[in-house]
Amino acid sequence: MAKDDAVVTGYYRYTDIWFNWPDALSEEQKTVVKAVLAHDALVDPNHPLHVDGVEGVQLYLGTFPNGQSRLLFSSAQIDYVRYWLHAMGLTETEIPLPYSNCLLLESSLRQVSPISYKNGGDLRGAIKQIDKNNKKLKKSDPFLGTRREQFENVRKLWNSKTGTWFAMDFEQWERDSTMTTEFGYSLTKWEDGTAVGERGHYVVKEYRGYRNGQYVQDNRDHYNFGETQDITKKGLKEKIAEMLTQMGKKGPVFLVFHDYRGDIQTLKSKQIEAPLSDLTYLIPDTPPEKGMVVVDTSEVFAGLEGEGDTANRKSLEQVARLLDLHPQFMHNAGNDAHYTMLALKEMAGGEQLDMQRERRWPKKTGATAESSVKVQWEDWELDPEYEDTQAVLDSLAASGKGYDPYTGQLMEDDESDYD
């Protein structure tokens, strides 16, 4: 375990440490430095840089102002390697530090996030993948860099395990948007480092007779995650105010929406008048002590999929499908709130952006002429009806039956062979 009194004052590029630093050392020093920093050595649990609770090695991924990333060592890690090699008698004196021009201060980086690799193969592959992504990012939409930064900030905030993450959704009557008919929420907070969840779905009594169905799906009676409760208009206003007030007493509140604009408007309306104190739409890279931060999962997902067009956002149903959450009965406020929370957990609780994108959708980027990092979706992947259709086809395949492609009729087993 690295010595506790080491202080991170900056970062070094992995490539500078691996290729350039050893060249400035004596042959004896060069040999031991190469050995202790070898890919397979770094991930060994007995390595001096091993961090308790991390499988493999923990390094850092830094994002530069131009949006490109580099794998980094912290200066504390390099300082400790020097100390350890001398303490173990592998060098006569402590090895000189890398030249000062190599040192990157955190202020010169847009983002720095810890990143771990379980084995040497993962580490070698990551270095190649980061280089490929950097080349693609040169041709990407400039705004994509902002979305990528937001994604990593959300990941850092989630992994800090502080505050309350509160996903909300409202449904309005399709003929009058001022009439809020449903409210749903799903929250996550931490108790002794363990995530604790809570969720609910409410129907406003005064508007129970007002149903959607002509322009918006009516799934009021299909809440997937518990029992629906009735509540009065006054009761809903009081409940939301009480929940937000109590959360705010325990630290920062992260308000989670999928495209926040309509929900924030509802929270500020006369019907709700929610206490939105110290509200900000800027995602910080460290947890605030108090206040409310708006987190938009449509923006977070756009960063993950590599979409730089600010006008192009996936719907909640599309995002939930693409994250393999298998959504059902959307446009129920309780369901929408919980799928929003599940989508956030999937993304914020996962790996660094590029690693996560490649794991989820391998070999689906770079198909355009610009060879961008944007995921190239097939039409069927974005079709909400596909999952239901595929379930039917899978069922038919399991039963051993087929269907006639000309008539569309189900065939019996003895009719399955046809020209």
Backbone torsions as a table, in degrees:
resi	resn	phi	psi	omega
1	MET	NA	133.3	-179.1
2	ALA	-61.8	148.4	-176.3
3	LYS	-62.7	140.4	-171.3
4	ASP	-70.4	-23.3	-174.7
5	ASP	-87.1	3.2	176.9
6	ALA	-70.7	133.6	-176.9
7	VAL	-112.8	129.0	178.2
8	VAL	-74.5	112.9	177.6
9	THR	-109.5	-7.7	-179.9
10	GLY	176.6	-165.9	-175.9
11	TYR	-140.2	154.0	173.8
12	TYR	-120.0	140.4	173.3
13	ARG	-60.7	138.4	178.0
14	TYR	-56.9	-42.5	-177.4
15	THR	-66.8	-35.3	177.4
16	ASP	-64.3	-42.7	-179.0
17	ILE	-68.4	-40.3	-175.4
18	TRP	-76.4	-42.2	-173.5
19	PHE	-99.2	-39.6	-171.1
20	ASN	-94.4	-41.5	-177.6
21	TRP	-58.7	-49.1	-178.9
22	PRO	-59.2	-30.2	-178.2
23	ASP	-67.2	-19.7	179.9
24	ALA	-91.5	1.1	-176.1
25	LEU	-106.0	167.7	174.4
26	SER	-68.8	164.9	-178.9
27	GLU	-60.3	-39.5	179.0
28	GLU	-63.3	-47.6	-179.5
29	GLN	-66.1	-40.1	-179.8
30	LYS	-59.7	-41.6	-178.2
31	THR	-62.6	-46.9	-176.5
32	VAL	-73.0	-33.5	177.9
33	VAL	-65.5	-44.8	178.0
34	LYS	-60.2	-38.9	-178.5
35	ALA	-68.4	-45.7	-175.5
36	VAL	-73.2	-22.0	-179.4
37	LEU	-103.9	9.1	177.0
38	ALA	-62.1	147.8	-175.4
39	HIS	-53.0	-50.8	-176.3
40	ASP	-70.1	-27.5	178.0
41	ALA	-72.2	-42.0	-176.6
42	LEU	-58.7	-33.9	-174.6
43	VAL	-87.7	-4.5	-179.4
44	ASP	-69.0	136.1	-178.7
45	PRO	-63.7	-15.6	178.4
46	ASN	-95.4	4.1	179.6
47	HIS	-67.6	143.7	-178.8
48	PRO	-61.1	-21.2	178.5
49	LEU	-92.4	5.3	-179.6
50	HIS	-62.6	138.0	178.7
51	VAL	-109.6	127.7	179.5
52	ASP	-56.1	133.3	178.7
53	GLY	88.5	-4.1	179.2
54	VAL	-111.3	125.2	176.6
55	GLU	-82.9	120.5	-177.1
56	GLY	92.1	-141.5	-177.2
57	VAL	-116.3	143.1	173.5
58	GLN	-104.3	120.7	174.0
59	LEU	-119.1	-159.0	-178.5
60	TYR	-137.1	147.7	175.2
61	LEU	-115.2	118.2	-179.0
62	GLY	-106.7	139.9	177.6
63	THR	-110.0	127.8	-178.7
64	PHE	-87.9	165.4	-178.8
65	PRO	-56.2	-26.4	179.2
66	ASN	-82.5	2.9	177.3
67	GLY	92.0	-12.6	179.9
68	GLN	-80.0	155.6	-174.0
69	SER	-116.9	157.9	174.3
70	ARG	-141.6	144.8	173.8
71	LEU	-79.5	134.9	-172.0
72	LEU	-129.0	150.1	160.0
73	PHE	-98.0	147.7	170.2
74	SER	-79.7	154.5	177.3
75	SER	-63.7	-28.9	176.9
76	ALA	-64.8	-38.5	178.4
77	GLN	-64.8	-45.2	-179.3
78	ILE	-65.9	-40.7	178.0
79	ASP	-61.4	-39.5	-179.1
80	TYR	-70.5	-36.9	176.5
81	VAL	-58.8	-43.4	177.4
82	ARG	-59.7	-46.5	-179.7
83	TYR	-63.2	-45.2	-175.8
84	TRP	-65.8	-43.2	180.0
85	LEU	-61.1	-39.4	178.5
86	HIS	-71.9	-42.5	-179.3
87	ALA	-63.4	-32.4	179.2
88	MET	-82.6	-0.1	179.2
89	GLY	77.5	17.0	-178.8
90	LEU	-86.8	-15.1	173.0
91	THR	-136.4	147.8	-178.6
92	GLU	-69.7	-36.9	177.4
93	THR	-132.7	167.3	176.2
94	GLU	-65.8	134.3	-179.0
95	ILE	-64.3	141.0	178.4
96	PRO	-61.3	149.7	176.3
97	LEU	-66.5	155.4	172.2
98	PRO	-60.0	155.3	-177.6
99	TYR	-60.5	146.2	-169.4
100	SER	-61.6	-27.5	-179.8
101	ASN	-65.2	-17.8	178.2
102	CYS	-76.2	-23.2	-172.3
103	LEU	-72.3	125.9	176.9
104	LEU	-103.0	122.3	175.1
105	LEU	-81.3	149.7	-178.2
106	GLU	-60.3	-28.8	-179.9
107	SER	-67.4	-18.0	179.5
108	SER	-90.7	0.3	-179.1
109	LEU	-115.9	144.6	177.0
110	ARG	-75.7	-30.2	-172.5
111	GLN	-158.2	139.3	172.3
112	VAL	-135.2	127.6	-179.4
113	SER	-134.2	139.2	173.5
114	PRO	-66.4	145.7	-179.6
115	ILE	-145.7	139.6	-176.0
116	SER	-121.4	152.6	178.4
117	TYR	-131.8	130.1	-172.7
118	LYS	-77.4	-31.6	-177.7
119	ASN	-145.7	170.5	-176.7
120	GLY	-62.7	-34.9	178.7
121	GLY	-63.3	-42.2	177.8
122	ASP	-61.5	-41.4	-178.7
123	LEU	-66.3	-45.1	178.1
124	ARG	-62.1	-43.3	179.4
125	GLY	-64.6	-36.2	-178.7
126	ALA	-64.9	-39.8	-179.7
127	ILE	-61.6	-42.9	178.5
128	LYS	-66.7	-41.2	-178.1
129	GLN	-66.7	-39.7	178.5
130	ILE	-61.4	-41.5	178.8
131	ASP	-63.9	-41.8	178.3
132	LYS	-63.0	-44.3	-179.7
133	ASN	-62.2	-39.8	-179.9
134	ASN	-61.9	-39.8	178.8
135	LYS	-65.3	-38.7	179.4
136	LYS	-69.8	-37.0	-176.8
137	LEU	-65.3	-23.9	178.7
138	LYS	-60.7	-25.8	-176.2
139	LYS	-107.2	9.6	-177.4
140	SER	-89.4	166.2	176.9
141	ASP	-60.6	132.4	-178.0
142	PRO	-56.4	-32.7	-177.7
143	PHE	-70.3	-17.7	-180.0
144	LEU	-61.1	-32.7	178.6
145	GLY	-59.3	-38.4	178.5
146	THR	-66.1	-42.4	179.6
147	ARG	-66.8	-37.7	177.0
148	ARG	-64.3	-40.1	178.2
149	GLU	-64.8	-41.6	177.0
150	GLN	-60.1	-42.5	-180.0
151	PHE	-57.9	-48.6	-177.9
152	GLU	-68.8	-33.4	175.8
153	ASN	-64.3	-42.7	178.0
154	VAL	-62.2	-40.9	178.2
155	ARG	-61.2	-43.2	179.5
156	LYS	-65.2	-41.7	179.6
157	LEU	-64.8	-44.0	180.0
158	TRP	-62.0	-43.7	-177.2
159	ASN	-75.0	-10.0	174.1
160	SER	-73.9	-17.1	177.0
161	LYS	54.4	48.1	177.0
162	THR	-128.9	158.9	176.6
163	GLY	72.0	-169.9	179.6
164	THR	-123.1	132.5	176.9
165	TRP	-103.6	119.0	-167.4
166	PHE	-125.2	101.9	177.6
167	ALA	-90.0	134.2	-178.9
168	MET	-132.9	154.5	172.9
169	ASP	-151.6	145.7	177.3
170	PHE	-123.7	147.7	170.3
171	GLU	-117.6	136.3	177.4
172	GLN	-114.6	160.1	174.8
173	TRP	-67.1	133.0	-172.9
174	GLU	-63.8	-18.1	-179.4
175	ARG	-100.0	-5.9	179.2
176	ASP	-157.0	101.8	-173.5
177	SER	-70.4	-8.8	177.7
178	THR	-82.9	-8.9	-179.0
179	MET	-99.1	98.7	179.4
180	THR	-81.1	115.7	-175.2
181	THR	-97.3	-25.3	-178.3
182	GLU	-140.3	152.8	173.0
183	PHE	-137.6	134.3	176.5
184	GLY	-134.5	148.7	177.9
185	TYR	-145.4	157.7	174.1
186	SER	-149.5	122.2	-176.8
187	LEU	-124.0	155.5	173.6
188	THR	-133.5	130.5	174.2
189	LYS	-135.7	169.4	-176.9
190	TRP	-115.9	133.5	174.7
191	GLU	-124.8	111.2	-176.4
192	ASP	55.6	40.6	176.8
193	GLY	81.3	-0.2	-179.7
194	THR	-105.9	133.2	-180.0
195	ALA	-71.8	131.5	177.1
196	VAL	-122.4	129.6	-176.2
197	GLY	-112.6	159.2	176.9
198	GLU	-154.4	145.6	-179.9
199	ARG	-152.8	164.1	-179.5
200	GLY	-167.2	162.8	179.5
201	HIS	-141.0	128.0	-176.4
202	TYR	-127.5	141.8	174.1
203	VAL	-113.9	131.2	-178.2
204	VAL	-76.2	121.0	-174.5
205	LYS	-56.3	-46.9	-174.5
206	GLU	-61.6	-23.1	-176.6
207	TYR	-112.7	18.0	-176.9
208	ARG	-62.3	-29.2	-178.9
209	GLY	-79.4	-7.2	-178.7
210	TYR	-96.4	110.0	-174.7
211	ARG	-113.8	144.4	171.6
212	ASN	-86.8	-177.8	177.8
213	GLY	143.9	-24.0	179.7
214	GLN	-85.5	-44.0	-179.1
215	TYR	-112.9	-26.4	-178.4
216	VAL	-127.3	140.7	178.7
217	GLN	-57.3	143.2	176.4
218	ASP	-109.6	97.1	177.6
219	ASN	-120.5	30.2	-178.3
220	ARG	-54.9	-36.4	-173.9
221	ASP	-93.4	13.9	-176.1
222	HIS	-125.4	56.3	176.3
223	TYR	-77.5	124.2	-172.4
224	ASN	-84.1	-14.2	-164.9
225	PHE	-123.7	28.7	178.2
226	GLY	148.0	-159.8	-178.3
227	GLU	-99.5	138.5	176.0
228	THR	-79.8	139.6	179.4
229	GLN	-119.2	147.9	173.9
230	ASP	-85.0	149.5	178.4
231	ILE	-153.2	146.4	177.8
232	THR	-80.8	164.9	176.9
233	LYS	-57.9	-44.9	179.3
234	LYS	-65.3	-40.7	-179.7
235	GLY	-64.3	-37.3	179.1
236	LEU	-65.6	-43.9	179.1
237	LYS	-60.1	-44.0	-179.1
238	GLU	-68.6	-38.7	-178.0
239	LYS	-64.2	-47.2	-179.2
240	ILE	-63.1	-42.4	179.2
241	ALA	-62.0	-43.2	-178.9
242	GLU	-65.6	-43.4	-179.0
243	MET	-62.9	-47.3	-178.9
244	LEU	-64.7	-39.3	180.0
245	THR	-65.0	-45.7	-178.8
246	GLN	-66.8	-39.4	177.6
247	MET	-62.3	-42.7	-177.4
248	GLY	-62.8	-24.5	178.8
249	LYS	-73.4	-17.1	-174.8
250	LYS	-107.3	11.2	178.7
251	GLY	127.9	-166.9	-178.0
252	PRO	-65.9	150.5	177.0
253	VAL	-118.5	123.7	178.1
254	PHE	-101.4	107.3	-178.9
255	LEU	-83.7	116.3	-172.2
256	VAL	-106.3	123.6	177.8
257	PHE	-134.5	162.0	167.5
258	HIS	-109.0	101.0	-169.2
259	ASP	65.7	89.2	-167.7
260	TYR	-71.1	-16.7	-166.0
261	ARG	-57.7	-48.7	-179.0
262	GLY	-68.2	-38.6	-178.0
263	ASP	-70.2	-39.6	177.2
264	ILE	-63.9	-39.4	177.5
265	GLN	-61.1	-40.0	178.1
266	THR	-66.8	-42.1	179.2
267	LEU	-61.2	-32.5	-179.2
268	LYS	-87.6	-6.8	-176.4
269	SER	-69.4	166.1	179.4
270	LYS	-64.0	-27.6	-178.6
271	GLN	-69.0	-30.8	-176.6
272	ILE	-110.5	-50.8	-178.8
273	GLU	47.2	56.2	-177.4
274	ALA	-70.6	145.3	177.7
275	PRO	-78.1	89.6	-177.3
276	LEU	-98.5	75.8	-177.1
277	SER	-84.9	142.5	177.2
278	ASP	51.5	46.9	-177.5
279	LEU	-82.9	133.0	176.8
280	THR	-135.5	148.9	178.2
281	TYR	-104.7	0.5	178.6
282	LEU	-91.6	127.2	-178.0
283	ILE	-85.0	112.7	179.3
284	PRO	-74.5	163.8	178.2
285	ASP	-96.3	-4.3	173.3
286	THR	-133.1	148.6	-176.9
287	PRO	-63.7	128.1	174.1
288	PRO	-72.2	159.8	179.4
289	GLU	-76.8	-28.0	-178.8
290	LYS	-155.7	-176.4	178.3
291	GLY	91.4	-178.4	-177.2
292	MET	-124.0	134.9	-179.7
293	VAL	-120.6	126.2	177.9
294	VAL	-84.3	125.5	176.9
295	VAL	-117.7	121.9	-175.7
296	ASP	-107.8	112.4	-176.9
297	THR	-68.4	-21.2	175.1
298	SER	-68.3	-33.8	177.1
299	GLU	-75.2	-41.6	179.6
300	VAL	-60.9	-44.2	179.5
301	PHE	-66.9	-36.9	178.4
302	ALA	-59.1	-39.5	176.3
303	GLY	-64.1	-41.1	-178.6
304	LEU	-66.2	-41.7	-177.6
305	GLU	-83.5	-7.4	178.2
306	GLY	82.2	29.9	-179.3
307	GLU	-94.2	115.5	-179.5
308	GLY	-97.0	-12.2	-179.1
309	ASP	-74.4	116.3	-176.5
310	THR	-65.9	-20.8	-178.9
311	ALA	-88.7	-5.3	-174.6
312	ASN	-109.7	104.6	178.6
313	ARG	-128.9	143.3	176.1
314	LYS	-79.1	147.3	174.9
315	SER	-69.4	164.4	177.9
316	LEU	-60.0	-41.0	-179.8
317	GLU	-63.8	-41.2	178.6
318	GLN	-64.9	-44.1	179.4
319	VAL	-61.7	-45.4	179.9
320	ALA	-62.3	-38.7	178.1
321	ARG	-66.4	-45.8	-177.2
322	LEU	-68.4	-21.4	175.2
323	LEU	-94.6	9.2	177.7
324	ASP	61.5	40.1	177.1
325	LEU	-93.8	-8.0	177.0
326	HIS	50.2	62.9	-176.6
327	PRO	-68.6	146.6	176.7
328	GLN	-138.9	145.8	175.7
329	PHE	55.4	58.6	175.3
330	MET	-71.6	167.2	-173.7
331	HIS	66.2	25.9	159.9
332	ASN	-108.5	123.7	-170.8
333	ALA	-58.0	-38.3	179.3
334	GLY	-67.8	-42.4	177.9
335	ASN	-64.9	-46.2	-177.9
336	ASP	-61.6	-40.8	179.0
337	ALA	-63.5	-42.8	-177.1
338	HIS	-72.5	-37.9	176.7
339	TYR	-66.1	-32.2	174.6
340	THR	-63.2	-44.6	178.1
341	MET	-65.1	-41.4	179.0
342	LEU	-63.5	-39.5	178.1
343	ALA	-63.4	-42.6	178.2
344	LEU	-60.7	-47.2	-179.9
345	LYS	-59.3	-43.1	-179.2
346	GLU	-58.6	-43.4	-175.9
347	MET	-82.5	-50.4	-175.7
348	ALA	-69.9	-28.6	-179.6
349	GLY	-88.1	2.7	-177.8
350	GLY	-96.6	-166.1	-177.2
351	GLU	-75.0	180.0	173.4
352	GLN	-54.7	152.8	-169.1
353	LEU	-50.3	-55.3	-175.0
354	ASP	-66.6	-37.9	177.6
355	MET	-64.8	-41.9	-178.3
356	GLN	-67.4	-41.4	-179.9
357	ARG	-62.5	-44.4	-178.1
358	GLU	-68.4	-34.4	177.7
359	ARG	-67.6	-42.8	-176.7
360	ARG	-73.1	-42.8	-173.6
361	TRP	-133.2	69.8	-175.9
362	PRO	-64.2	141.6	174.3
363	LYS	58.9	32.0	178.7
364	LYS	-113.3	9.5	176.1
365	THR	-110.2	166.3	175.6
366	GLY	76.6	14.1	-178.9
367	ALA	-82.2	-13.9	-179.5
368	THR	-87.0	169.4	-179.8
369	ALA	-61.9	-29.8	-178.3
370	GLU	-81.4	-7.4	-178.2
371	SER	51.6	49.6	-176.8
372	SER	-82.4	174.3	176.8
373	VAL	-84.9	3.8	-178.5
374	LYS	-71.8	132.1	177.3
375	VAL	-69.2	133.8	179.7
376	GLN	-98.2	107.5	-175.8
377	TRP	-88.2	146.3	168.9
378	GLU	-83.6	153.3	-178.4
379	ASP	-57.9	-38.4	-176.7
380	TRP	-68.2	-23.6	180.0
381	GLU	-71.4	-22.9	-177.8
382	LEU	-101.9	0.4	-176.3
383	ASP	-89.2	115.5	-178.4
384	PRO	-64.1	-18.5	-179.9
385	GLU	-85.0	-12.2	-173.3
386	TYR	-64.9	-41.7	-175.8
387	GLU	-61.3	-40.6	178.3
388	ASP	-66.8	-41.5	179.3
389	THR	-63.5	-43.1	-179.0
390	GLN	-65.0	-35.4	178.7
391	ALA	-62.1	-39.1	177.6
392	VAL	-65.5	-45.3	-179.8
393	LEU	-63.4	-40.6	178.0
394	ASP	-63.0	-39.2	179.4
395	SER	-64.4	-42.0	178.2
396	LEU	-63.7	-40.6	-179.8
397	ALA	-64.8	-38.7	179.8
398	ALA	-68.4	-30.5	-177.8
399	SER	-80.4	-11.5	-178.2
400	GLY	82.0	3.7	179.8
401	LYS	-99.0	159.8	176.5
402	GLY	-128.2	-172.8	175.7
403	TYR	-136.3	149.7	-178.1
404	ASP	-75.1	119.3	-176.8
405	PRO	-67.8	-14.3	-178.7
406	TYR	-93.2	-41.1	-178.6
407	THR	-97.7	-21.8	-176.2
408	GLY	77.9	6.9	-177.6
409	GLN	-90.2	144.3	177.2
410	LEU	-67.8	133.9	-179.0
411	MET	-104.5	148.3	174.9
412	GLU	-74.7	167.6	-174.9
413	ASP	-57.0	-39.4	-175.7
414	ASP	-77.3	-2.8	179.0
415	GLU	-108.7	7.0	-172.3
416	SER	-72.5	-24.2	-179.7
417	ASP	-91.0	114.3	-179.5
418	TYR	-144.7	158.6	179.7
419	ASP	-86.1	NA	NA
